[in-house]
Amino acid sequence: MKKILSLFVLFFISTQGFAEPTSKELEISQIRPYNNSSYGAVYIYVTEKSLCDTSMYRVDLSLRGSELIYSAALSAMMAGKKVKIEIDNNGCANPAWRTKIQSLYVVN
């Protein structure tokens, strides 16, 4: 029983949990701020298709914390770091390029 409990604890300590669907490690190729009649958005392009079968995701600038996601994405792109993208609770949008980013992880 101790072995099983030890393995169970080790599994949860050694893995990083993500709340929503999260991409594999991706490289950002382009960032495009976009202004419209409401709050605007920032479109983040990655080098390969991932979640929702797209290589373009959206940061909605009307939401709190969106500037932080934009800043992290820009920093990652400039430093040549990869990212993991966590998409919004609502899942994939239609069309897929409208899929909102809920969180962005900068990885080494």
N, C-alpha and C positions, 0 to 999 in steps of 0.2 A: 504494500500500500504506500509506503514511503517513497518507493521508486516512482510510482505513478504520480504522486503529488509533486515530487521534485521535477519530473519532466513537464508537468502541467505548469508549474511556476516558471521554469526555465523558458518555456515557449512564450509565455506572456511577457516576460522581462526582455527577451531577445528580439521581439518583433515590434515594429512601429505600427500603431493603429491609425487608420484614417477613417473619418466619419462618413464621407460620401465617396462615390466612385472617383478614384484617383488614377491618373495616368502613370505610365512608366516614366523614367527619366527622359526628358526632352531638351533639345537645344532651341532657344528662341532665335529666330532669324530676322524678325522685324516687329516693330511696335508702331502702331498708327493711332494717334489721338484723333477723335472724330467729334466735331461739334455739330449739334442740331438744335432744334427749337426747344428741346427740354434740357436735360443736364448733360447730354453727350455720353460718349463711351470711349474706351480705349480697346483697340483690337490687337491681340497678341498672336503672332504667327509663329508656328514651330516648324522644325525641319521635316517632320514626318507626321502622317495621320495617326491619331490615337483615339481617345474617347470620342464617341459619337461619329466616328469615321470622318473626322475633319482635322485640318491643321491650322485652324483659325478659331480663336475663342474671344469672348467679349467680357470686358470689365465695365459694369454699369456704374457710371460716375454719380448717380443719384443715391447710391447706397453708402452707408457709413463704412469706413475702412477701405473703400475703393482706391483712394489715393495711395494707401499703403501697399496694396497689391500692385498698382502701377509702378510705384517706386522700387519694389522688390524685383519686378520683372525687368525694369530698365537697368538696375544694378547688376542683375544676373547676366543680362545680355552683354553689357559693357565689360564685365569681368570674365566672360567666357564660361560661366558656370551653367550647369544643367538645372532644370526645374522639374517638379512634379505638379501637375495641375489637378486641383480638386474642383469638380463641377458643382453647380448649384443644386439645391435640394430637389428642384423640379426636373432634373435630368436633362436629356438632350433636347434641344430646341429644333424647330423645323422652320427654316432651313438650319442645318447643323452649325453654321458659322455664327449663329446668334446664341449659342450655348454660353451661359454666364459662368465665369470663374468665381467660385466661392472662396477659395484659398489657393495660395501658391507657395510651394516649398522650394527654397533654393538648396540644392544639394551639392556636395563636393565631388 
